[in-house]
Amino acid sequence: MKRMKLLSVLLVVVMLAGLAAGCGQKAPAAASGASYTAGTYTATADGNNGPVTVEVTVSDTAITEVKVTDQAETESIAGPAIERIPQAIVDNQSLAVDAVSGATVTSTAILTAVADAIEQAGGDVEALKNVAVSGGDAAQVGDKSADVVVIGAGGAGLCAAIEAKDQGAESVILLEKMASIGGTTFTSQGVVGAYGSKLQAEMGIELTFEQMYDNLMSNASYHLDPALTTITLEKSGETIDWLMERVGLPFADVKVGYGPYQMMHALPNGGADMMEPFSKSIEEAGVELMLETRATELVMNEDGSVAGVKAETAGQSFTISAKSVIICTGGYAYNPELTARFTPELAGTFGIGFPGATGDGIIMASNVGAATTHTDDMMCVLKDYEIMAEHNGTSATASNAGFMSLPNMIMVGADGTRFVNEKDQGYMTQKLNSPIFDQMHKDGLGYVWTISDQAAIDATEGRTKRGLDMEYITADTVAELAEKMGVDAAGLEKTINDFNSYVDAGYDEEFGRIGDQLTAKLTAPYVALAQVPCEIITYGGIARNENAEVLRADGTSIPGLYVAGEASASSAYMGFTLANCFAWGRIAGASAAAYAA
């Protein structure tokens, strides 16, 4: 009787195993010689926006499950890594899994945390790093053809592709080197400057072109192309209407921002709210989207017109013949080497922008004769130099956490003396960037020093905590501080004494700080931090005309070649960066479709 019951149990087990196999469930293969203490382990590593926590479950011989349980990464960048890498680790029983394109920091964080968990479980981490990973059988990609090819699936490229189809292009191919669409746009705050939209009319908001133009140009210190900026502004209202009606973006409010006017059309959840509407729109429009596919070169006809694009994916190279091509590859805020080539005065910056913003399209266009413009204009944010230079810093880990806002913060160079009004920061410290770069190059260093004191730090109640749990440079005397910083002691002593005398007098006779810019002296113990401007958005790029046609240096256009978005952002600045992206994406799409007809 007992034997019959045992056979029945075994039969049930076999049947359940068969059902599981039929449902596609498969137990992970054990790595050769792998040994663990069975259980579930938790570990954390630093991602782009903060800690990434994983939960790893192991049997005696295999990794059975990996889950990312907590993270603050940007979905449009990190989503594919969070989805793919845990499964690839289990499927391959390996830590030699490749990073997901464009999500290297998140990928590395997951792998680092999993390695920590495996070590807790008694596993051999180094052995797992040497287990080969199956790449699978990649589908063969042959040469293609299209009426219009759009390079880059950020906001500009998505609008260009949809508009090209709407304006009659029979076939549109959209290339994106990253693992997901959206680019810088989907990582943004999701606020779009405009006037004259239907939403504003419903809310009773009335603004004029003159108000918008003066506000935008003033914010940008008049460093924009007047004619192209006029087009950006004039099309801004209808662009919002199009985004709501054609794409389905859920703008629900118009807020005051980047100036005194109620002009910022806001999405409830920021740029993340754009993913689903744009994904649906390009699919319904019949756009062929090719992710993880990098355009490498423009193909040209003998007469100087564009003939197509060379691209690569999964190790395969192919060519797309096209009647017209639109470059929407974004800027180069993640390529400081290109920044230095364009503008040596800005050498020494670090990239903290969107990981895909490496200037690919600008380089490709330049290689076929396109002119560049405004390459000395970019948005930089001061970050912790030591973390950026020595600890693979990200925008989050290298944040100066309010240090710039301390009431007695001053900045000095290698001689220990000030060189700028530290409170004349403009939008996001933009007015400080040029003098800081100048001082860095004068000193032959990659940073400048910011100084405050422990009393000011303590008053922030933790809001100025340094990233990665690192400590500030501190000293009880000016001489000790100068030694630790490596600056001239006599110069620093005089600088601090002079600054304190300015506080007493209520006026900074060197750089003009006054009032609430000059409210607190510097007293021991002193605190110092080396900082460097890090680029987050670039405003220069490919020269274009009113039809979004790419221009040569002689002012003639390259037939069939168009550009939009941050790859040519000389008509955009804070508040209107996305408005420029969307409006010119549509202009480029319509122009490219007309040329291809």
C-alpha positions in Angstrom: 0.0 0.0 0.0 2.8 2.4 0.9 4.5 1.5 -2.4 1.4 2.4 -4.3 1.1 5.8 -2.6 4.8 6.5 -3.4 4.2 5.7 -7.0 1.2 7.9 -7.1 3.2 10.8 -5.6 6.0 10.3 -8.1 3.4 10.2 -11.0 2.0 13.5 -9.8 5.5 15.1 -9.6 6.3 13.9 -13.1 3.0 15.3 -14.5 3.5 18.6 -12.8 7.0 18.8 -14.2 5.6 18.1 -17.6 3.0 20.8 -17.2 5.7 23.3 -16.1 7.8 22.4 -19.1 4.8 22.8 -21.4 4.3 26.3 -19.9 7.8 27.3 -20.9 9.3 27.0 -17.4 12.7 25.6 -17.2 14.9 25.1 -14.2 18.2 26.9 -14.5 21.2 24.9 -15.5 23.8 24.6 -12.7 27.2 26.1 -13.5 29.8 23.5 -13.6 31.1 22.9 -10.1 29.0 25.7 -8.6 28.2 25.5 -4.9 26.1 27.8 -2.7 24.5 27.9 0.6 20.8 27.8 -0.5 18.8 30.8 0.4 17.8 34.4 -0.6 20.4 37.2 -0.3 20.1 40.9 -0.7 22.8 43.4 -1.8 23.0 47.0 -3.1 25.2 49.0 -5.5 25.2 52.6 -6.7 23.3 53.2 -9.9 22.8 56.5 -11.8 20.2 58.0 -9.5 21.0 56.2 -6.3 21.2 52.7 -4.8 20.1 49.7 -6.8 19.0 46.7 -4.6 18.8 43.1 -5.8 17.5 39.9 -4.3 19.2 36.8 -5.4 17.9 33.3 -4.6 20.2 30.3 -5.0 19.9 26.5 -4.5 22.8 24.4 -3.5 24.1 24.4 -7.1 22.4 27.2 -9.1 21.2 30.7 -9.2 17.5 30.3 -9.4 16.2 33.9 -9.4 17.5 37.5 -9.5 15.2 40.4 -8.9 15.8 44.1 -8.7 13.7 45.1 -5.7 14.4 48.8 -5.3 15.9 51.4 -7.5 15.4 55.1 -8.6 16.8 54.7 -12.2 15.2 56.5 -15.2 12.8 54.1 -16.8 13.5 55.1 -20.4 17.2 54.5 -19.9 17.5 51.7 -17.3 14.3 49.7 -18.0 15.8 47.3 -20.5 18.8 46.6 -18.2 16.5 46.0 -15.2 14.4 43.6 -17.3 17.2 41.7 -19.2 20.2 41.4 -17.0 18.6 39.5 -14.1 17.1 37.0 -16.5 20.4 36.6 -18.4 22.3 35.9 -15.2 19.9 33.1 -14.4 19.7 31.7 -17.9 23.5 31.6 -18.3 24.5 31.0 -14.7 27.1 33.7 -15.3 28.2 37.2 -14.3 29.8 37.8 -17.7 26.5 39.3 -19.0 27.0 42.3 -21.3 25.8 45.7 -20.2 22.7 47.0 -22.0 23.4 49.7 -24.6 23.2 53.1 -23.0 22.5 51.8 -19.5 26.0 50.9 -18.5 25.9 52.4 -15.0 22.6 50.6 -14.2 23.9 47.4 -15.7 27.1 47.5 -13.7 25.2 48.3 -10.5 23.0 45.2 -11.0 26.0 43.0 -11.7 27.9 44.4 -8.8 25.1 43.9 -6.4 24.5 40.3 -7.6 28.2 39.5 -7.2 27.9 40.7 -3.6 24.9 38.5 -3.0 26.6 35.5 -4.6 29.6 36.1 -2.3 27.3 36.1 0.7 26.0 32.8 -0.5 29.5 31.3 -0.6 29.6 31.3 -4.4 32.7 31.8 -6.5 32.2 35.2 -8.1 35.4 35.1 -10.2 34.4 31.7 -11.7 31.0 33.1 -12.6 32.6 36.0 -14.4 34.4 33.6 -16.6 31.3 31.6 -17.6 30.7 32.3 -21.3 27.3 33.8 -22.2 25.3 32.7 -25.1 24.5 35.5 -27.5 21.7 33.6 -29.2 21.2 33.4 -32.9 20.8 37.0 -34.1 18.5 37.4 -37.1 20.3 38.3 -40.3 19.8 41.9 -41.3 20.2 42.6 -45.0 20.4 45.9 -46.8 17.2 48.0 -46.8 15.6 50.9 -48.5 13.1 53.6 -47.4 11.8 57.0 -48.5 13.0 58.6 -45.2 15.5 57.4 -42.6 15.4 59.1 -39.2 18.5 58.6 -37.1 17.7 58.9 -33.4 14.4 58.1 -31.6 14.3 60.9 -29.0 11.6 63.6 -29.1 12.8 65.2 -32.3 13.2 61.9 -34.1 9.8 60.5 -33.0 8.1 63.7 -34.2 10.0 63.7 -37.5 9.1 60.0 -38.2 5.4 60.6 -37.4 5.2 63.8 -39.4 7.1 62.3 -42.4 4.5 59.5 -42.5 1.6 61.9 -42.1 3.0 64.0 -45.0 3.0 61.1 -47.4 6.3 59.2 -47.0 5.4 55.6 -47.8 8.2 54.1 -45.8 10.0 55.5 -42.8 12.8 53.7 -40.9 13.7 55.0 -37.4 17.1 54.0 -36.1 17.9 54.1 -32.4 21.2 52.9 -30.9 19.8 52.6 -27.4 17.6 49.8 -26.2 14.6 52.0 -25.9 13.1 55.2 -27.4 12.9 58.6 -25.9 16.5 59.9 -25.5 17.0 63.1 -23.5 13.3 64.0 -23.9 11.9 61.1 -21.9 14.3 61.8 -19.0 13.3 65.5 -18.8 11.0 67.2 -16.4 8.3 67.0 -19.1 7.6 70.8 -19.2 7.3 72.5 -22.6 7.4 76.3 -23.1 4.8 77.7 -25.5 2.3 80.5 -26.0 -1.0 80.5 -27.9 -1.9 76.9 -27.2 -5.5 75.7 -26.9 -4.8 74.7 -23.3 -3.7 78.2 -22.5 -6.7 79.6 -24.1 -9.0 77.4 -22.0 -7.2 78.7 -18.9 -7.5 82.3 -20.0 -3.8 82.8 -20.4 -2.8 85.4 -22.9 0.9 85.9 -23.9 2.6 87.6 -26.9 5.4 86.7 -29.1 7.3 89.7 -27.9 7.1 88.6 -24.3 8.3 85.1 -25.2 11.1 86.3 -27.4 12.5 88.8 -24.9 12.3 86.2 -22.0 13.9 83.4 -24.0 16.7 85.6 -25.5 17.4 87.2 -22.1 17.7 83.8 -20.4 20.1 82.7 -23.1 22.2 85.9 -23.0 21.1 86.4 -26.6 23.3 83.5 -27.8 20.6 82.1 -30.1 19.9 82.3 -33.8 17.2 85.0 -34.0 15.5 83.8 -37.2 15.4 80.1 -36.1 14.4 81.1 -32.6 11.5 83.1 -34.0 10.2 79.9 -35.8 10.6 77.8 -32.6 8.4 80.4 -30.7 5.9 81.0 -33.5 5.2 77.2 -33.8 5.3 76.5 -30.0 1.5 76.8 -29.4 0.5 74.6 -32.4 3.2 72.1 -31.3 1.5 71.7 -27.9 -1.9 71.2 -29.7 -0.3 68.6 -32.1 1.3 66.7 -29.2 -2.0 66.5 -27.4 -4.2 65.7 -30.4 -1.9 63.7 -32.6 0.3 61.9 -30.1 -1.9 62.0 -27.0 0.4 63.6 -24.5 -1.6 64.3 -21.3 -0.7 68.0 -20.7 -3.1 69.1 -17.9 -1.6 72.3 -16.5 0.4 75.4 -17.5 2.8 76.7 -14.9 5.0 79.6 -14.4 8.7 78.7 -15.0 12.0 79.9 -16.5 10.7 83.5 -16.2 7.6 85.3 -15.0 5.1 83.9 -17.5 2.6 81.1 -17.3 4.0 79.2 -20.3 5.3 75.8 -19.1 3.0 73.0 -20.3 3.5 70.3 -17.7 3.0 66.5 -17.8 1.9 65.0 -14.5 4.8 62.5 -14.3 7.4 64.3 -16.3 9.0 62.9 -19.4 8.0 59.4 -18.5 4.5 60.2 -19.5 5.6 60.4 -23.1 6.7 56.8 -23.5 3.3 55.1 -24.1 1.7 57.8 -26.3 4.8 58.0 -28.6 5.3 54.3 -28.7 1.6 53.8 -29.8 1.8 56.7 -32.3 4.9 55.5 -34.2 3.4 51.9 -34.4 0.1 53.1 -35.7 1.8 55.4 -38.2 3.6 52.4 -39.7 7.1 53.6 -38.8 9.7 50.8 -38.8 11.6 51.1 -35.5 15.0 49.5 -35.2 16.4 49.6 -31.7 20.0 48.9 -30.7 20.9 49.9 -34.2 23.6 52.5 -34.6 24.0 54.7 -37.7 27.7 54.9 -38.5 28.0 56.8 -41.7 26.0 58.8 -44.3 26.1 57.5 -47.8 26.3 60.2 -50.5 25.7 60.4 -54.2 28.3 61.8 -56.6 26.3 65.1 -56.9 26.6 65.7 -53.2 23.1 64.7 -52.2 22.3 62.1 -49.6 21.8 58.5 -50.7 21.3 56.7 -47.4 22.9 55.5 -44.1 25.3 52.8 -43.1 24.3 51.1 -39.8 25.2 48.2 -37.5 23.3 46.0 -35.1 24.3 42.8 -33.2 27.7 42.8 -34.9 26.2 43.1 -38.4 26.7 46.0 -40.8 24.1 46.9 -43.4 23.1 49.9 -45.6 19.7 51.6 -45.9 19.2 53.4 -49.2 17.0 56.4 -48.7 15.7 59.4 -50.6 16.2 61.7 -47.5 17.7 61.4 -44.1 16.9 63.3 -40.9 19.6 63.5 -38.1 18.0 63.6 -34.7 20.8 62.0 -32.7 20.9 64.6 -29.9 23.8 66.6 -28.6 27.2 65.7 -27.3 26.9 66.2 -23.5 28.2 62.7 -22.9 31.3 63.2 -25.1 33.6 65.7 -23.4 36.4 64.8 -25.9 34.2 66.2 -28.7 33.5 69.3 -26.6 37.2 69.9 -26.3 37.7 69.5 -30.0 34.9 71.9 -30.8 35.7 74.5 -28.1 39.1 74.1 -26.4 38.1 76.8 -23.9 35.6 74.2 -22.5 38.1 71.4 -22.2 38.0 69.5 -18.8 34.3 69.0 -18.5 32.7 65.7 -17.7 29.5 64.3 -19.3 26.5 63.9 -17.1 23.9 64.2 -19.8 21.9 61.4 -21.5 24.2 58.5 -22.2 23.3 58.4 -25.9 24.2 62.0 -26.4 27.7 61.5 -27.9 27.4 63.7 -31.0 27.2 60.8 -33.5 25.0 62.7 -36.0 27.0 65.8 -35.7 30.2 63.9 -36.6 28.5 62.1 -39.5 27.2 65.3 -40.9 30.5 67.1 -40.5 32.2 64.3 -42.3 30.1 65.0 -45.4 30.5 68.8 -45.4 28.0 70.1 -42.9 28.9 73.3 -41.0 28.6 73.5 -37.2 27.5 76.5 -35.2 27.1 77.6 -31.5 29.4 74.9 -30.2 30.6 77.1 -27.4 27.1 77.1 -25.8 26.2 74.4 -23.3 24.6 73.9 -20.0 27.0 72.8 -17.2 26.3 72.0 -13.6 29.0 72.1 -11.0 29.8 68.7 -9.6 32.2 67.1 -7.1 35.5 66.8 -9.0 37.0 64.0 -6.9 33.9 61.8 -7.3 33.7 62.5 -11.1 37.4 61.9 -11.7 38.2 59.1 -9.4 35.0 57.3 -8.6 33.2 57.1 -11.9 30.8 59.7 -10.7 27.2 60.2 -11.9 25.1 63.3 -11.7 23.5 62.0 -8.5 26.6 60.7 -6.6 28.7 63.8 -7.5 26.0 66.3 -6.6 27.3 69.2 -4.5 24.2 68.9 -2.4 23.6 72.5 -1.8 27.2 73.5 -1.2 26.9 76.3 -3.9 24.0 77.8 -1.9 25.8 78.2 1.4 25.8 81.8 2.4 29.5 82.2 2.9 30.7 80.0 0.0 33.6 81.4 -1.9 35.6 80.1 -4.9 39.4 80.2 -5.3 42.0 79.1 -7.7 45.5 77.7 -7.1 46.8 81.0 -5.8 44.2 81.0 -3.1 42.4 84.1 -4.4 38.8 84.6 -5.6 38.1 85.1 -9.3 34.3 85.7 -9.6 31.2 86.7 -7.8 30.2 83.3 -6.6 26.5 84.2 -6.3 26.2 85.5 -9.9 25.0 82.1 -11.0 22.1 82.7 -13.4 20.2 79.6 -14.4 21.9 76.6 -12.9 25.3 78.4 -12.5 25.6 79.2 -16.2 27.2 82.6 -15.6 29.9 81.0 -13.6 31.0 78.4 -16.2 33.2 80.6 -18.3 35.3 82.1 -15.4 35.6 78.7 -13.9 36.9 77.1 -17.1 39.3 80.0 -17.5 40.6 79.6 -13.9 41.0 75.8 -14.4 43.0 76.4 -17.5 45.1 79.2 -15.9 45.9 76.9 -13.0 46.5 73.9 -15.2 44.1 71.9 -13.0 40.8 70.1 -13.7 38.9 72.0 -11.0 38.5 75.1 -8.8 38.0 75.1 -5.1 34.8 76.1 -3.2 35.2 77.0 0.5 32.7 77.4 3.4 32.8 76.4 7.1 31.4 73.7 9.3 28.9 76.0 10.9 27.2 76.6 7.5 27.3 72.9 6.7 25.7 72.0 10.1 23.0 74.5 9.6 21.7 72.6 6.5 20.8 69.6 8.7 22.3 67.0 6.3 21.2 68.6 3.0 24.9 69.2 2.1 26.0 65.6 2.8 28.7 64.7 0.4 28.1 61.9 -2.1 29.3 58.3 -1.6 29.5 59.1 2.1 32.8 60.9 1.5 34.1 63.6 3.9 34.8 67.2 3.0 38.3 68.6 3.4 38.3 70.2 6.8 40.8 72.2 8.8 41.0 74.3 12.0 43.3 76.9 10.5 43.6 78.6 7.2 47.3 77.4 6.9 46.2 73.8 7.4 43.3 74.2 4.9 45.7 75.7 2.3 48.1 72.8 2.8 45.4 70.2 2.3 44.0 71.9 -0.8 47.5 72.5 -2.2 46.9 76.3 -2.7 49.0 79.3 -1.8 48.6 79.8 2.0 49.3 83.6 2.0 46.8 84.1 -0.8 44.1 82.1 1.0 44.7 83.8 4.3 44.3 87.3 2.7 41.3 86.1 0.7 39.4 84.9 3.8 40.3 88.0 5.8 39.2 90.2 3.0 35.9 88.4 2.5 35.1 88.6 6.2 35.8 92.3 6.1 33.4 92.7 3.2 30.7 90.9 5.3 31.3 93.5 8.1 31.1 96.4 5.6 28.1 94.9 3.8 29.7 95.3 0.4 32.2 93.1 -1.6 34.5 95.6 -3.1 36.1 93.0 -5.4 33.2 91.3 -7.0 30.1 93.1 -5.9 28.3 90.7 -3.6 25.8 92.6 -1.5 22.7 92.1 0.7 21.7 88.5 1.0 24.7 87.4 -1.0 26.9 88.6 1.9 25.5 87.5 5.2 28.0 85.3 6.9 31.7 85.3 7.7 34.0 82.3 7.2 35.1 80.9 10.6 37.0 77.8 11.7 36.7 74.9 11.2 36.8 75.5 7.5 35.4 73.2 4.8 36.6 72.8 1.1 35.4 70.9 -2.0 37.0 70.8 -5.5 34.3 71.2 -8.2 34.2 71.1 -12.0 31.5 72.1 -14.5 29.9 69.0 -16.0 27.9 69.2 -19.3 24.3 68.2 -19.3 22.9 69.8 -22.5 24.7 71.2 -25.5 23.2 74.0 -27.7 25.5 73.9 -30.6 25.6 71.5 -33.5 24.7 71.2 -37.2 23.9 74.4 -39.1 20.4 74.5 -40.7 18.0 76.8 -42.4 14.3 77.5 -41.9 13.3 74.2 -43.6 15.6 72.1 -41.3 18.0 71.5 -44.3 21.6 70.9 -43.3 23.9 73.7 -44.4 27.5 73.7 -45.6 29.9 76.5 -44.6 29.1 78.4 -47.8 25.4 78.5 -46.9 24.2 76.0 -49.5 22.2 73.0 -48.3 23.1 69.3 -48.6 20.2 67.9 -50.7 18.1 65.4 -48.9 19.8 65.9 -45.5 17.8 67.4 -42.5 18.4 67.9 -38.8 16.3 68.5 -35.7 16.5 68.5 -31.9 19.7 68.9 -29.8 21.9 67.9 -32.8 21.1 71.5 -33.9 19.9 73.4 -30.9 20.8 77.0 -31.7 17.2 78.0 -31.3 16.6 76.5 -27.9 17.3 77.3 -24.3 15.9 76.6 -20.9 12.1 76.4 -21.0 12.1 76.0 -24.8 14.5 73.1 -25.2 11.7 70.6 -25.8 9.6 73.0 -27.8 12.5 73.4 -30.1 12.9 69.6 -30.3 9.3 68.9 -31.1 8.7 71.8 -33.5 11.8 71.2 -35.6 11.2 67.5 -35.6 8.0 68.1 -37.4 9.5 70.7 -39.7 12.3 68.2 -40.7 9.8 65.4 -41.1 7.6 67.4 -43.5 10.6 68.7 -45.5 12.1 65.2 -45.8 8.8 63.7 -46.9 8.4 66.5 -49.6 11.9 65.9 -50.9 11.3 62.1 -51.1 8.0 62.5 -53.0 
